[in-house]
Amino acid sequence: MFHPSTERLIDYWRNRAGDGRMPARASIDPGDFLDLLPQVFILGRGNGRYPFRLAGGFVTDLHARDLRGEDQLSMWALSHRLEVKSALEVARRRGEPVVVTADIRAHGVASVGMEVLLAPMTGSSGEADRFLGLYQPIAMMQRLMGRPAYELGVRRIQALAPTNAEAPRLRLASLDGRLIA
């Protein structure tokens, strides 16, 4: 279970995707989630990089700079970049979003938890070369005391199952001759 805003954007992405496909960038209407726009970003993909194409005000304020053209992987701790890159590629190949539970790290303060949604989209070529993203804090941002993030750290990466995937079923086991769930 994710933050309600993360769930909302995942549901929006899935509604735009249709029959087991990724949505096209052109099918995403930012007017449908105006209240989330400060936290939303769009990444491109090419030559092993994932440059920011667009970034909302919260995203740019958190990093204290204009992010257009910067590789999103550079936001992550060096030791986590390969893990995040692999997650992006898995999302692109499977056509399903991933959610990274992350730590926002700023100098002189405790880290703050955040969910980072990365949902693949197709560009005009039909290739999966874009990602719809969301920065959703899951702790009090005031703990950063207005300090910019110097990096993000990975706590956990969750690849989402396809919408038509069968839910796990309860299985019974025997303990001392009794069936238990």
N, C-alpha and C positions, 0 to 999 in steps of 0.2 A: 504494500500500500504506500502510495506516494502522497506528497502534499496535494491538496485539492487543485491548486493551479497547475501543477505538473500533470495530474490526471486529466484536467480539462483540455490542456493542449494535446495530450496523447489522443484523447477522444476526438478532438477536432481533426488531427492529422489522419486518424483512421477513417473518419467520415469522408474526408476528401480523397482517401486512397482508393476506395471502391473494392472491387473483387480481387483481393490479394495482391494488389499492385501498390507501388509507392505513388503518392500524389505528385502531380507536376507542380513546379514552383508557381506557374501561372494560376493554379487553382486555389492557392492560398491567398486569402483576403485579410490583410491586417485589421480591417475594420470589424472583423468578427471577434477580435479579442483585444480591443483598444486598451482595456485596463491592464493588460499584460505587456504592452509594447515596450515600456522602459526596460523590461527584463528579457526581451526577445532579441535574438541575433540570427543572422543567416551566414553560413559558411559556404565557401566554394571548395573545390577539390581539384588539385592538379599538381603534377610533379612532386608527389610526396608531401605536399603542403595543403593546409586547410585555412585559407585566408578569410578573414572577416570581410564580408561584402557589405553588411549592415549590422549595426549594433545599437540597441536602445540606450537611453540615458543612464539607467542604473548600471548597465554593463560597462559603459565607458567611465562613469564616475568611480566604480569599484576599482578599475585599473588606472584611473587618473590620467587618461589619454584617449585620443582618437585611435580606434583600433582598425580602421579600414586598411585592408591589405596586409595586416599582421597575421602571421601563422598562429592559429588557435592553440597549436601544440606548445608554443612558447609561453603560454599562460601557466602551464603545468610544471611541477617540480621535474627536474631533469630525470630523476629516477622513475617517473611515472609516464613520461611521454610515449614510450613504446607501447605501454599498456593502453593508453588512451587512443593512440593511432590504430592499434589492433581492434579496439572496440568500434571505432568509426568504420573500419573496413568490414567488420562483421555485420554491422548495421546496414551498410550499403549492399553487401552481398545477399543478406537475408531479406532485405526490404522491410526491416522492423526497427523501431527505435531502441536506443539504449539510454539508461539513466545512470549517471555517475553520481554517487554520493561522495561529496568532496569536502575538504577543509579549505576555507579561505584563510590564507596566512598573511598577516601584516606585522610589521616590526613593532615589538614592544607590547603586544597584546595577545591574549589567548585566541586561538583559531575559532572560526565560526563555521558551522555546518551549512551546506548548500547542496541542492540537487541540481545537476546539469543534465537537461534533456537534450539528446542529439537524435533527430529524426530525419532520415534520408528523404530526398526529393529528387525528381528528375528535372533536368533543365530542358531547354528548347531542342536539344539534340536527342532527347529520349534517354540519355545516360543518367545514371544516379551520380550527379556531380554537385549537389547542393545538400545542405543540412539545415533544418529549422531547429533552432536551439532556444533554450530557456535557462536563465539563472534564477533558481527559486531558493532563497534563504530558508533554512529550517531552524534557525536560532536567531536570537536578537542581534541585529546588525549594529546596535549601539555599542556592543562589546568591542568593535573595531575602533571606536573613538574617532571616527572620521579619517582614519589612516587608510591609504590605498593598499590593495593587495599586491604583494610582490610575487606571489605564486599561489597555485591551487594544488592541493594534494589529494590523492585518491584514497578514499576509505573502502569503497566497494563499487563494482560495476555490475549492473543488471541488464542483460539482454532480455527484451520483452518477447513473450511467445506470440505467435500469430493469433489474431482474433478468433479464428475458427479452430484453434487448438482445443483438444478435449481437456477439461479440467481434471486434475488428479482425483483418483477415486480412493475412498477409504478402503483399507484392506484389513481383514481380520487375522489375528494371530492367536495361537493357543498358548496359554500360560497355566500350568498345573491343571490341564484338562478343560479350562474355561476359555471361551472365545472372547477376545478383547479387541478393541479398535486401536 
